[in-house]
Amino acid sequence: MGLGQLRLNPVLLYDLTFSEFGNAMRGHYKQIEEREKAEWERTRWLAAIVVNPHVKKRITPKDLATFPWEQKEKAGDGFSILRSLAQ
């Protein structure tokens, strides 16, 4: 993983502690996640642009889809959380 995904050379990889390596991997996965979010948001924006000339009422990209990272956390009891997970 260090040599492949992180593209570290062997000297840099073996100089890292386990904690530093874990932080580097978390940062790498966070970067991938942010890139994917940007791609999905760009796709949603493009879909809204394509659909708008063909509908009477203008729609926004959020009218088409709301992504999980955009939904606000509900401050509720444990039962509402379990119920939402079960759906």
PDB file of N, CA, C and O in Angstrom:
ATOM      1  N   MET A   1       0.817  -1.181   0.000  1.00  0.00           N
ATOM      2  CA  MET A   1       0.000   0.000   0.000  1.00  0.00           C
ATOM      3  C   MET A   1       0.866   1.251   0.000  1.00  0.00           C
ATOM      4  O   MET A   1       0.566   2.219  -0.699  1.00  0.00           O
ATOM      5  N   GLY A   2       1.916   1.234   0.765  1.00  0.00           N
ATOM      6  CA  GLY A   2       2.779   2.411   0.835  1.00  0.00           C
ATOM      7  C   GLY A   2       3.511   2.660  -0.464  1.00  0.00           C
ATOM      8  O   GLY A   2       3.652   3.801  -0.905  1.00  0.00           O
ATOM      9  N   LEU A   3       3.979   1.572  -1.079  1.00  0.00           N
ATOM     10  CA  LEU A   3       4.702   1.723  -2.335  1.00  0.00           C
ATOM     11  C   LEU A   3       3.754   1.957  -3.506  1.00  0.00           C
ATOM     12  O   LEU A   3       4.091   2.676  -4.447  1.00  0.00           O
ATOM     13  N   GLY A   4       2.568   1.351  -3.451  1.00  0.00           N
ATOM     14  CA  GLY A   4       1.625   1.457  -4.562  1.00  0.00           C
ATOM     15  C   GLY A   4       0.713   2.664  -4.462  1.00  0.00           C
ATOM     16  O   GLY A   4       0.811   3.588  -5.269  1.00  0.00           O
ATOM     17  N   GLN A   5      -0.175   2.661  -3.478  1.00  0.00           N
ATOM     18  CA  GLN A   5      -1.179   3.723  -3.377  1.00  0.00           C
ATOM     19  C   GLN A   5      -0.581   5.064  -2.969  1.00  0.00           C
ATOM     20  O   GLN A   5      -0.940   6.102  -3.526  1.00  0.00           O
ATOM     21  N   LEU A   6       0.319   5.047  -2.012  1.00  0.00           N
ATOM     22  CA  LEU A   6       0.907   6.306  -1.544  1.00  0.00           C
ATOM     23  C   LEU A   6       2.086   6.750  -2.397  1.00  0.00           C
ATOM     24  O   LEU A   6       2.527   7.896  -2.313  1.00  0.00           O
ATOM     25  N   ARG A   7       2.592   5.836  -3.219  1.00  0.00           N
ATOM     26  CA  ARG A   7       3.731   6.116  -4.121  1.00  0.00           C
ATOM     27  C   ARG A   7       4.969   6.605  -3.365  1.00  0.00           C
ATOM     28  O   ARG A   7       5.662   7.526  -3.796  1.00  0.00           O
ATOM     29  N   LEU A   8       5.219   5.967  -2.237  1.00  0.00           N
ATOM     30  CA  LEU A   8       6.414   6.284  -1.466  1.00  0.00           C
ATOM     31  C   LEU A   8       7.564   5.417  -1.951  1.00  0.00           C
ATOM     32  O   LEU A   8       7.361   4.273  -2.359  1.00  0.00           O
ATOM     33  N   ASN A   9       8.760   5.960  -1.906  1.00  0.00           N
ATOM     34  CA  ASN A   9       9.900   5.100  -2.212  1.00  0.00           C
ATOM     35  C   ASN A   9      10.237   4.307  -0.949  1.00  0.00           C
ATOM     36  O   ASN A   9       9.841   4.703   0.147  1.00  0.00           O
ATOM     37  N   PRO A  10      10.955   3.201  -1.085  1.00  0.00           N
ATOM     38  CA  PRO A  10      11.213   2.333   0.073  1.00  0.00           C
ATOM     39  C   PRO A  10      11.870   3.045   1.254  1.00  0.00           C
ATOM     40  O   PRO A  10      11.557   2.742   2.406  1.00  0.00           O
ATOM     41  N   VAL A  11      12.771   3.984   0.986  1.00  0.00           N
ATOM     42  CA  VAL A  11      13.444   4.684   2.084  1.00  0.00           C
ATOM     43  C   VAL A  11      12.431   5.485   2.901  1.00  0.00           C
ATOM     44  O   VAL A  11      12.450   5.425   4.131  1.00  0.00           O
ATOM     45  N   LEU A  12      11.549   6.235   2.236  1.00  0.00           N
ATOM     46  CA  LEU A  12      10.533   7.012   2.950  1.00  0.00           C
ATOM     47  C   LEU A  12       9.543   6.103   3.677  1.00  0.00           C
ATOM     48  O   LEU A  12       9.140   6.389   4.804  1.00  0.00           O
ATOM     49  N   LEU A  13       9.157   5.011   3.028  1.00  0.00           N
ATOM     50  CA  LEU A  13       8.189   4.100   3.628  1.00  0.00           C
ATOM     51  C   LEU A  13       8.731   3.494   4.921  1.00  0.00           C
ATOM     52  O   LEU A  13       8.019   3.451   5.924  1.00  0.00           O
ATOM     53  N   TYR A  14       9.962   3.032   4.912  1.00  0.00           N
ATOM     54  CA  TYR A  14      10.508   2.366   6.088  1.00  0.00           C
ATOM     55  C   TYR A  14      10.908   3.343   7.184  1.00  0.00           C
ATOM     56  O   TYR A  14      11.170   2.925   8.313  1.00  0.00           O
ATOM     57  N   ASP A  15      10.960   4.626   6.877  1.00  0.00           N
ATOM     58  CA  ASP A  15      11.231   5.628   7.914  1.00  0.00           C
ATOM     59  C   ASP A  15       9.967   6.038   8.666  1.00  0.00           C
ATOM     60  O   ASP A  15      10.055   6.703   9.698  1.00  0.00           O
ATOM     61  N   LEU A  16       8.792   5.652   8.165  1.00  0.00           N
ATOM     62  CA  LEU A  16       7.537   6.018   8.815  1.00  0.00           C
ATOM     63  C   LEU A  16       7.242   5.106  10.005  1.00  0.00           C
ATOM     64  O   LEU A  16       7.542   3.912   9.984  1.00  0.00           O
ATOM     65  N   THR A  17       6.653   5.689  11.028  1.00  0.00           N
ATOM     66  CA  THR A  17       6.151   4.873  12.129  1.00  0.00           C
ATOM     67  C   THR A  17       4.767   4.354  11.723  1.00  0.00           C
ATOM     68  O   THR A  17       4.201   4.795  10.722  1.00  0.00           O
ATOM     69  N   PHE A  18       4.225   3.408  12.512  1.00  0.00           N
ATOM     70  CA  PHE A  18       2.889   2.893  12.204  1.00  0.00           C
ATOM     71  C   PHE A  18       1.848   4.004  12.251  1.00  0.00           C
ATOM     72  O   PHE A  18       0.931   4.040  11.430  1.00  0.00           O
ATOM     73  N   SER A  19       1.992   4.899  13.205  1.00  0.00           N
ATOM     74  CA  SER A  19       1.059   6.009  13.341  1.00  0.00           C
ATOM     75  C   SER A  19       1.134   6.942  12.121  1.00  0.00           C
ATOM     76  O   SER A  19       0.108   7.358  11.583  1.00  0.00           O
ATOM     77  N   GLU A  20       2.336   7.254  11.704  1.00  0.00           N
ATOM     78  CA  GLU A  20       2.509   8.122  10.530  1.00  0.00           C
ATOM     79  C   GLU A  20       1.970   7.457   9.272  1.00  0.00           C
ATOM     80  O   GLU A  20       1.354   8.116   8.435  1.00  0.00           O
ATOM     81  N   PHE A  21       2.198   6.165   9.137  1.00  0.00           N
ATOM     82  CA  PHE A  21       1.689   5.439   7.976  1.00  0.00           C
ATOM     83  C   PHE A  21       0.160   5.421   7.984  1.00  0.00           C
ATOM     84  O   PHE A  21      -0.474   5.603   6.945  1.00  0.00           O
ATOM     85  N   GLY A  22      -0.427   5.201   9.162  1.00  0.00           N
ATOM     86  CA  GLY A  22      -1.885   5.229   9.278  1.00  0.00           C
ATOM     87  C   GLY A  22      -2.456   6.595   8.918  1.00  0.00           C
ATOM     88  O   GLY A  22      -3.479   6.684   8.239  1.00  0.00           O
ATOM     89  N   ASN A  23      -1.801   7.652   9.369  1.00  0.00           N
ATOM     90  CA  ASN A  23      -2.246   9.001   9.018  1.00  0.00           C
ATOM     91  C   ASN A  23      -2.143   9.249   7.515  1.00  0.00           C
ATOM     92  O   ASN A  23      -3.023   9.872   6.921  1.00  0.00           O
ATOM     93  N   ALA A  24      -1.085   8.767   6.914  1.00  0.00           N
ATOM     94  CA  ALA A  24      -0.911   8.935   5.470  1.00  0.00           C
ATOM     95  C   ALA A  24      -1.998   8.189   4.697  1.00  0.00           C
ATOM     96  O   ALA A  24      -2.522   8.702   3.708  1.00  0.00           O
ATOM     97  N   MET A  25      -2.335   6.983   5.146  1.00  0.00           N
ATOM     98  CA  MET A  25      -3.392   6.220   4.476  1.00  0.00           C
ATOM     99  C   MET A  25      -4.751   6.882   4.659  1.00  0.00           C
ATOM    100  O   MET A  25      -5.537   6.946   3.714  1.00  0.00           O
ATOM    101  N   ARG A  26      -5.044   7.382   5.880  1.00  0.00           N
ATOM    102  CA  ARG A  26      -6.310   8.082   6.101  1.00  0.00           C
ATOM    103  C   ARG A  26      -6.401   9.321   5.218  1.00  0.00           C
ATOM    104  O   ARG A  26      -7.461   9.609   4.664  1.00  0.00           O
ATOM    105  N   GLY A  27      -5.316  10.044   5.086  1.00  0.00           N
ATOM    106  CA  GLY A  27      -5.298  11.218   4.219  1.00  0.00           C
ATOM    107  C   GLY A  27      -5.511  10.851   2.766  1.00  0.00           C
ATOM    108  O   GLY A  27      -6.200  11.559   2.032  1.00  0.00           O
ATOM    109  N   HIS A  28      -4.916   9.741   2.353  1.00  0.00           N
ATOM    110  CA  HIS A  28      -5.072   9.271   0.972  1.00  0.00           C
ATOM    111  C   HIS A  28      -6.528   8.907   0.689  1.00  0.00           C
ATOM    112  O   HIS A  28      -7.077   9.286  -0.345  1.00  0.00           O
ATOM    113  N   TYR A  29      -7.148   8.172   1.608  1.00  0.00           N
ATOM    114  CA  TYR A  29      -8.555   7.792   1.422  1.00  0.00           C
ATOM    115  C   TYR A  29      -9.468   9.005   1.484  1.00  0.00           C
ATOM    116  O   TYR A  29     -10.467   9.053   0.767  1.00  0.00           O
ATOM    117  N   LYS A  30      -9.151   9.988   2.323  1.00  0.00           N
ATOM    118  CA  LYS A  30      -9.936  11.221   2.403  1.00  0.00           C
ATOM    119  C   LYS A  30      -9.858  11.977   1.070  1.00  0.00           C
ATOM    120  O   LYS A  30     -10.856  12.525   0.603  1.00  0.00           O
ATOM    121  N   GLN A  31      -8.679  12.000   0.470  1.00  0.00           N
ATOM    122  CA  GLN A  31      -8.507  12.661  -0.826  1.00  0.00           C
ATOM    123  C   GLN A  31      -9.352  11.970  -1.903  1.00  0.00           C
ATOM    124  O   GLN A  31      -9.989  12.639  -2.718  1.00  0.00           O
ATOM    125  N   ILE A  32      -9.356  10.651  -1.905  1.00  0.00           N
ATOM    126  CA  ILE A  32     -10.165   9.901  -2.866  1.00  0.00           C
ATOM    127  C   ILE A  32     -11.646  10.202  -2.656  1.00  0.00           C
ATOM    128  O   ILE A  32     -12.382  10.410  -3.621  1.00  0.00           O
ATOM    129  N   GLU A  33     -12.082  10.224  -1.401  1.00  0.00           N
ATOM    130  CA  GLU A  33     -13.484  10.495  -1.084  1.00  0.00           C
ATOM    131  C   GLU A  33     -13.898  11.894  -1.547  1.00  0.00           C
ATOM    132  O   GLU A  33     -14.977  12.060  -2.114  1.00  0.00           O
ATOM    133  N   GLU A  34     -13.059  12.890  -1.313  1.00  0.00           N
ATOM    134  CA  GLU A  34     -13.368  14.253  -1.733  1.00  0.00           C
ATOM    135  C   GLU A  34     -13.423  14.361  -3.256  1.00  0.00           C
ATOM    136  O   GLU A  34     -14.262  15.083  -3.795  1.00  0.00           O
ATOM    137  N   ARG A  35     -12.549  13.660  -3.941  1.00  0.00           N
ATOM    138  CA  ARG A  35     -12.567  13.664  -5.410  1.00  0.00           C
ATOM    139  C   ARG A  35     -13.863  13.043  -5.938  1.00  0.00           C
ATOM    140  O   ARG A  35     -14.461  13.553  -6.885  1.00  0.00           O
ATOM    141  N   GLU A  36     -14.291  11.942  -5.321  1.00  0.00           N
ATOM    142  CA  GLU A  36     -15.538  11.295  -5.733  1.00  0.00           C
ATOM    143  C   GLU A  36     -16.741  12.190  -5.475  1.00  0.00           C
ATOM    144  O   GLU A  36     -17.649  12.261  -6.303  1.00  0.00           O
ATOM    145  N   LYS A  37     -16.754  12.879  -4.328  1.00  0.00           N
ATOM    146  CA  LYS A  37     -17.842  13.805  -4.039  1.00  0.00           C
ATOM    147  C   LYS A  37     -17.917  14.893  -5.108  1.00  0.00           C
ATOM    148  O   LYS A  37     -19.002  15.225  -5.586  1.00  0.00           O
ATOM    149  N   ALA A  38     -16.778  15.440  -5.477  1.00  0.00           N
ATOM    150  CA  ALA A  38     -16.750  16.493  -6.491  1.00  0.00           C
ATOM    151  C   ALA A  38     -17.257  15.973  -7.834  1.00  0.00           C
ATOM    152  O   ALA A  38     -17.962  16.687  -8.547  1.00  0.00           O
ATOM    153  N   GLU A  39     -16.907  14.748  -8.179  1.00  0.00           N
ATOM    154  CA  GLU A  39     -17.369  14.175  -9.446  1.00  0.00           C
ATOM    155  C   GLU A  39     -18.883  13.975  -9.441  1.00  0.00           C
ATOM    156  O   GLU A  39     -19.547  14.255 -10.439  1.00  0.00           O
ATOM    157  N   TRP A  40     -19.439  13.489  -8.314  1.00  0.00           N
ATOM    158  CA  TRP A  40     -20.888  13.300  -8.231  1.00  0.00           C
ATOM    159  C   TRP A  40     -21.621  14.633  -8.281  1.00  0.00           C
ATOM    160  O   TRP A  40     -22.664  14.743  -8.925  1.00  0.00           O
ATOM    161  N   GLU A  41     -21.090  15.638  -7.612  1.00  0.00           N
ATOM    162  CA  GLU A  41     -21.735  16.948  -7.630  1.00  0.00           C
ATOM    163  C   GLU A  41     -21.673  17.571  -9.016  1.00  0.00           C
ATOM    164  O   GLU A  41     -22.623  18.227  -9.445  1.00  0.00           O
ATOM    165  N   ARG A  42     -20.579  17.375  -9.712  1.00  0.00           N
ATOM    166  CA  ARG A  42     -20.463  17.873 -11.085  1.00  0.00           C
ATOM    167  C   ARG A  42     -21.449  17.163 -12.005  1.00  0.00           C
ATOM    168  O   ARG A  42     -22.039  17.795 -12.880  1.00  0.00           O
ATOM    169  N   THR A  43     -21.631  15.873 -11.822  1.00  0.00           N
ATOM    170  CA  THR A  43     -22.584  15.103 -12.628  1.00  0.00           C
ATOM    171  C   THR A  43     -24.012  15.574 -12.361  1.00  0.00           C
ATOM    172  O   THR A  43     -24.802  15.717 -13.293  1.00  0.00           O
ATOM    173  N   ARG A  44     -24.341  15.813 -11.102  1.00  0.00           N
ATOM    174  CA  ARG A  44     -25.681  16.297 -10.752  1.00  0.00           C
ATOM    175  C   ARG A  44     -25.929  17.673 -11.359  1.00  0.00           C
ATOM    176  O   ARG A  44     -27.020  17.941 -11.862  1.00  0.00           O
ATOM    177  N   TRP A  45     -24.929  18.544 -11.314  1.00  0.00           N
ATOM    178  CA  TRP A  45     -25.038  19.880 -11.888  1.00  0.00           C
ATOM    179  C   TRP A  45     -25.272  19.793 -13.396  1.00  0.00           C
ATOM    180  O   TRP A  45     -26.124  20.501 -13.934  1.00  0.00           O
ATOM    181  N   LEU A  46     -24.531  18.941 -14.070  1.00  0.00           N
ATOM    182  CA  LEU A  46     -24.688  18.765 -15.506  1.00  0.00           C
ATOM    183  C   LEU A  46     -26.070  18.220 -15.852  1.00  0.00           C
ATOM    184  O   LEU A  46     -26.680  18.651 -16.831  1.00  0.00           O
ATOM    185  N   ALA A  47     -26.562  17.285 -15.062  1.00  0.00           N
ATOM    186  CA  ALA A  47     -27.900  16.733 -15.301  1.00  0.00           C
ATOM    187  C   ALA A  47     -28.957  17.820 -15.159  1.00  0.00           C
ATOM    188  O   ALA A  47     -29.907  17.857 -15.941  1.00  0.00           O
ATOM    189  N   ALA A  48     -28.811  18.697 -14.187  1.00  0.00           N
ATOM    190  CA  ALA A  48     -29.774  19.787 -14.013  1.00  0.00           C
ATOM    191  C   ALA A  48     -29.743  20.732 -15.212  1.00  0.00           C
ATOM    192  O   ALA A  48     -30.791  21.203 -15.654  1.00  0.00           O
ATOM    193  N   ILE A  49     -28.578  21.008 -15.730  1.00  0.00           N
ATOM    194  CA  ILE A  49     -28.459  21.883 -16.903  1.00  0.00           C
ATOM    195  C   ILE A  49     -29.121  21.245 -18.124  1.00  0.00           C
ATOM    196  O   ILE A  49     -29.777  21.933 -18.907  1.00  0.00           O
ATOM    197  N   VAL A  50     -28.952  19.949 -18.283  1.00  0.00           N
ATOM    198  CA  VAL A  50     -29.529  19.250 -19.429  1.00  0.00           C
ATOM    199  C   VAL A  50     -31.053  19.163 -19.318  1.00  0.00           C
ATOM    200  O   VAL A  50     -31.747  19.266 -20.329  1.00  0.00           O
ATOM    201  N   VAL A  51     -31.576  18.977 -18.122  1.00  0.00           N
ATOM    202  CA  VAL A  51     -33.013  18.792 -17.929  1.00  0.00           C
ATOM    203  C   VAL A  51     -33.771  20.123 -17.966  1.00  0.00           C
ATOM    204  O   VAL A  51     -34.906  20.161 -18.440  1.00  0.00           O
ATOM    205  N   ASN A  52     -33.183  21.195 -17.487  1.00  0.00           N
ATOM    206  CA  ASN A  52     -33.892  22.462 -17.341  1.00  0.00           C
ATOM    207  C   ASN A  52     -34.561  22.993 -18.603  1.00  0.00           C
ATOM    208  O   ASN A  52     -35.669  23.516 -18.484  1.00  0.00           O
ATOM    209  N   PRO A  53     -33.991  22.906 -19.791  1.00  0.00           N
ATOM    210  CA  PRO A  53     -34.704  23.420 -20.963  1.00  0.00           C
ATOM    211  C   PRO A  53     -35.980  22.647 -21.294  1.00  0.00           C
ATOM    212  O   PRO A  53     -36.803  23.129 -22.071  1.00  0.00           O
ATOM    213  N   HIS A  54     -36.155  21.475 -20.726  1.00  0.00           N
ATOM    214  CA  HIS A  54     -37.273  20.612 -21.075  1.00  0.00           C
ATOM    215  C   HIS A  54     -38.370  20.561 -20.013  1.00  0.00           C
ATOM    216  O   HIS A  54     -39.324  19.794 -20.149  1.00  0.00           O
ATOM    217  N   VAL A  55     -38.247  21.355 -18.977  1.00  0.00           N
ATOM    218  CA  VAL A  55     -39.270  21.373 -17.927  1.00  0.00           C
ATOM    219  C   VAL A  55     -39.818  22.782 -17.771  1.00  0.00           C
ATOM    220  O   VAL A  55     -39.139  23.760 -18.084  1.00  0.00           O
ATOM    221  N   LYS A  56     -41.056  22.881 -17.283  1.00  0.00           N
ATOM    222  CA  LYS A  56     -41.673  24.196 -17.099  1.00  0.00           C
ATOM    223  C   LYS A  56     -41.071  24.926 -15.907  1.00  0.00           C
ATOM    224  O   LYS A  56     -40.715  26.101 -16.001  1.00  0.00           O
ATOM    225  N   LYS A  57     -40.960  24.225 -14.794  1.00  0.00           N
ATOM    226  CA  LYS A  57     -40.420  24.826 -13.588  1.00  0.00           C
ATOM    227  C   LYS A  57     -38.922  24.530 -13.492  1.00  0.00           C
ATOM    228  O   LYS A  57     -38.500  23.380 -13.618  1.00  0.00           O
ATOM    229  N   ARG A  58     -38.134  25.565 -13.271  1.00  0.00           N
ATOM    230  CA  ARG A  58     -36.682  25.392 -13.164  1.00  0.00           C
ATOM    231  C   ARG A  58     -36.343  24.514 -11.966  1.00  0.00           C
ATOM    232  O   ARG A  58     -36.942  24.644 -10.898  1.00  0.00           O
ATOM    233  N   ILE A  59     -35.403  23.642 -12.149  1.00  0.00           N
ATOM    234  CA  ILE A  59     -34.973  22.787 -11.048  1.00  0.00           C
ATOM    235  C   ILE A  59     -33.516  23.090 -10.709  1.00  0.00           C
ATOM    236  O   ILE A  59     -32.739  23.535 -11.553  1.00  0.00           O
ATOM    237  N   THR A  60     -33.181  22.844  -9.483  1.00  0.00           N
ATOM    238  CA  THR A  60     -31.803  23.011  -9.044  1.00  0.00           C
ATOM    239  C   THR A  60     -31.164  21.628  -8.962  1.00  0.00           C
ATOM    240  O   THR A  60     -31.871  20.622  -8.919  1.00  0.00           O
ATOM    241  N   PRO A  61     -29.863  21.572  -8.941  1.00  0.00           N
ATOM    242  CA  PRO A  61     -29.213  20.267  -8.813  1.00  0.00           C
ATOM    243  C   PRO A  61     -29.661  19.495  -7.570  1.00  0.00           C
ATOM    244  O   PRO A  61     -29.764  18.269  -7.620  1.00  0.00           O
ATOM    245  N   LYS A  62     -29.926  20.181  -6.465  1.00  0.00           N
ATOM    246  CA  LYS A  62     -30.357  19.492  -5.246  1.00  0.00           C
ATOM    247  C   LYS A  62     -31.775  18.950  -5.374  1.00  0.00           C
ATOM    248  O   LYS A  62     -32.164  18.062  -4.615  1.00  0.00           O
ATOM    249  N   ASP A  63     -32.564  19.476  -6.335  1.00  0.00           N
ATOM    250  CA  ASP A  63     -33.890  18.909  -6.582  1.00  0.00           C
ATOM    251  C   ASP A  63     -33.778  17.520  -7.197  1.00  0.00           C
ATOM    252  O   ASP A  63     -34.653  16.677  -6.997  1.00  0.00           O
ATOM    253  N   LEU A  64     -32.723  17.286  -7.930  1.00  0.00           N
ATOM    254  CA  LEU A  64     -32.528  15.987  -8.577  1.00  0.00           C
ATOM    255  C   LEU A  64     -32.074  14.919  -7.593  1.00  0.00           C
ATOM    256  O   LEU A  64     -32.580  13.796  -7.607  1.00  0.00           O
ATOM    257  N   ALA A  65     -31.128  15.269  -6.746  1.00  0.00           N
ATOM    258  CA  ALA A  65     -30.587  14.286  -5.802  1.00  0.00           C
ATOM    259  C   ALA A  65     -29.961  15.006  -4.613  1.00  0.00           C
ATOM    260  O   ALA A  65     -29.351  16.066  -4.757  1.00  0.00           O
ATOM    261  N   THR A  66     -30.124  14.414  -3.451  1.00  0.00           N
ATOM    262  CA  THR A  66     -29.435  14.886  -2.256  1.00  0.00           C
ATOM    263  C   THR A  66     -28.513  13.765  -1.818  1.00  0.00           C
ATOM    264  O   THR A  66     -28.954  12.645  -1.560  1.00  0.00           O
ATOM    265  N   PHE A  67     -27.254  14.070  -1.739  1.00  0.00           N
ATOM    266  CA  PHE A  67     -26.266  13.054  -1.409  1.00  0.00           C
ATOM    267  C   PHE A  67     -26.191  12.849   0.098  1.00  0.00           C
ATOM    268  O   PHE A  67     -26.545  13.744   0.865  1.00  0.00           O
ATOM    269  N   PRO A  68     -25.734  11.681   0.527  1.00  0.00           N
ATOM    270  CA  PRO A  68     -25.661  11.397   1.971  1.00  0.00           C
ATOM    271  C   PRO A  68     -24.822  12.408   2.741  1.00  0.00           C
ATOM    272  O   PRO A  68     -25.142  12.702   3.893  1.00  0.00           O
ATOM    273  N   TRP A  69     -23.772  12.944   2.155  1.00  0.00           N
ATOM    274  CA  TRP A  69     -22.920  13.884   2.869  1.00  0.00           C
ATOM    275  C   TRP A  69     -23.565  15.271   2.957  1.00  0.00           C
ATOM    276  O   TRP A  69     -23.048  16.141   3.659  1.00  0.00           O
ATOM    277  N   GLU A  70     -24.678  15.491   2.262  1.00  0.00           N
ATOM    278  CA  GLU A  70     -25.370  16.770   2.336  1.00  0.00           C
ATOM    279  C   GLU A  70     -26.539  16.748   3.321  1.00  0.00           C
ATOM    280  O   GLU A  70     -27.033  17.803   3.718  1.00  0.00           O
ATOM    281  N   GLN A  71     -26.972  15.580   3.708  1.00  0.00           N
ATOM    282  CA  GLN A  71     -28.097  15.475   4.626  1.00  0.00           C
ATOM    283  C   GLN A  71     -27.632  15.836   6.029  1.00  0.00           C
ATOM    284  O   GLN A  71     -26.582  15.386   6.488  1.00  0.00           O
ATOM    285  N   LYS A  72     -28.419  16.643   6.688  1.00  0.00           N
ATOM    286  CA  LYS A  72     -28.063  17.063   8.038  1.00  0.00           C
ATOM    287  C   LYS A  72     -28.342  15.928   9.014  1.00  0.00           C
ATOM    288  O   LYS A  72     -29.328  15.202   8.892  1.00  0.00           O
ATOM    289  N   GLU A  73     -27.457  15.800   9.969  1.00  0.00           N
ATOM    290  CA  GLU A  73     -27.623  14.789  11.010  1.00  0.00           C
ATOM    291  C   GLU A  73     -28.819  15.165  11.871  1.00  0.00           C
ATOM    292  O   GLU A  73     -28.936  16.310  12.309  1.00  0.00           O
ATOM    293  N   LYS A  74     -29.689  14.227  12.111  1.00  0.00           N
ATOM    294  CA  LYS A  74     -30.829  14.465  12.985  1.00  0.00           C
ATOM    295  C   LYS A  74     -30.405  14.178  14.415  1.00  0.00           C
ATOM    296  O   LYS A  74     -29.884  13.108  14.730  1.00  0.00           O
ATOM    297  N   ALA A  75     -30.640  15.156  15.265  1.00  0.00           N
ATOM    298  CA  ALA A  75     -30.337  14.966  16.683  1.00  0.00           C
ATOM    299  C   ALA A  75     -31.563  14.327  17.326  1.00  0.00           C
ATOM    300  O   ALA A  75     -32.435  15.018  17.853  1.00  0.00           O
ATOM    301  N   GLY A  76     -31.614  13.011  17.275  1.00  0.00           N
ATOM    302  CA  GLY A  76     -32.780  12.323  17.802  1.00  0.00           C
ATOM    303  C   GLY A  76     -32.373  11.229  18.761  1.00  0.00           C
ATOM    304  O   GLY A  76     -31.212  11.086  19.144  1.00  0.00           O
ATOM    305  N   ASP A  77     -33.365  10.477  19.124  1.00  0.00           N
ATOM    306  CA  ASP A  77     -33.089   9.381  20.042  1.00  0.00           C
ATOM    307  C   ASP A  77     -32.512   8.190  19.279  1.00  0.00           C
ATOM    308  O   ASP A  77     -32.427   8.207  18.051  1.00  0.00           O
ATOM    309  N   GLY A  78     -32.131   7.188  20.000  1.00  0.00           N
ATOM    310  CA  GLY A  78     -31.515   6.023  19.394  1.00  0.00           C
ATOM    311  C   GLY A  78     -32.451   5.248  18.479  1.00  0.00           C
ATOM    312  O   GLY A  78     -32.007   4.634  17.509  1.00  0.00           O
ATOM    313  N   PHE A  79     -33.755   5.275  18.786  1.00  0.00           N
ATOM    314  CA  PHE A  79     -34.714   4.540  17.973  1.00  0.00           C
ATOM    315  C   PHE A  79     -34.825   5.130  16.578  1.00  0.00           C
ATOM    316  O   PHE A  79     -34.940   4.380  15.609  1.00  0.00           O
ATOM    317  N   SER A  80     -34.793   6.446  16.445  1.00  0.00           N
ATOM    318  CA  SER A  80     -34.880   7.051  15.121  1.00  0.00           C
ATOM    319  C   SER A  80     -33.634   6.730  14.301  1.00  0.00           C
ATOM    320  O   SER A  80     -33.712   6.557  13.084  1.00  0.00           O
ATOM    321  N   ILE A  81     -32.506   6.655  14.958  1.00  0.00           N
ATOM    322  CA  ILE A  81     -31.271   6.307  14.250  1.00  0.00           C
ATOM    323  C   ILE A  81     -31.332   4.865  13.764  1.00  0.00           C
ATOM    324  O   ILE A  81     -30.986   4.577  12.618  1.00  0.00           O
ATOM    325  N   LEU A  82     -31.774   3.953  14.640  1.00  0.00           N
ATOM    326  CA  LEU A  82     -31.898   2.549  14.240  1.00  0.00           C
ATOM    327  C   LEU A  82     -32.933   2.378  13.140  1.00  0.00           C
ATOM    328  O   LEU A  82     -32.740   1.572  12.230  1.00  0.00           O
ATOM    329  N   ARG A  83     -34.018   3.117  13.209  1.00  0.00           N
ATOM    330  CA  ARG A  83     -35.060   3.031  12.200  1.00  0.00           C
ATOM    331  C   ARG A  83     -34.516   3.494  10.838  1.00  0.00           C
ATOM    332  O   ARG A  83     -34.813   2.885   9.810  1.00  0.00           O
ATOM    333  N   SER A  84     -33.729   4.560  10.836  1.00  0.00           N
ATOM    334  CA  SER A  84     -33.178   5.048   9.570  1.00  0.00           C
ATOM    335  C   SER A  84     -32.145   4.065   9.000  1.00  0.00           C
ATOM    336  O   SER A  84     -32.002   3.951   7.783  1.00  0.00           O
ATOM    337  N   LEU A  85     -31.434   3.364   9.871  1.00  0.00           N
ATOM    338  CA  LEU A  85     -30.467   2.386   9.403  1.00  0.00           C
ATOM    339  C   LEU A  85     -31.155   1.148   8.830  1.00  0.00           C
ATOM    340  O   LEU A  85     -30.632   0.506   7.919  1.00  0.00           O
ATOM    341  N   ALA A  86     -32.335   0.815   9.372  1.00  0.00           N
ATOM    342  CA  ALA A  86     -33.057  -0.378   8.931  1.00  0.00           C
ATOM    343  C   ALA A  86     -33.719  -0.192   7.573  1.00  0.00           C
ATOM    344  O   ALA A  86     -34.047  -1.179   6.914  1.00  0.00           O
ATOM    345  N   GLN A  87     -33.921   1.029   7.145  1.00  0.00           N
ATOM    346  CA  GLN A  87     -34.619   1.285   5.874  1.00  0.00           C
ATOM    347  C   GLN A  87     -33.742   1.055   4.695  1.00  0.00           C
ATOM    348  O   GLN A  87     -34.179   1.227   3.557  1.00  0.00           O
TER     349      GLN A  87
END
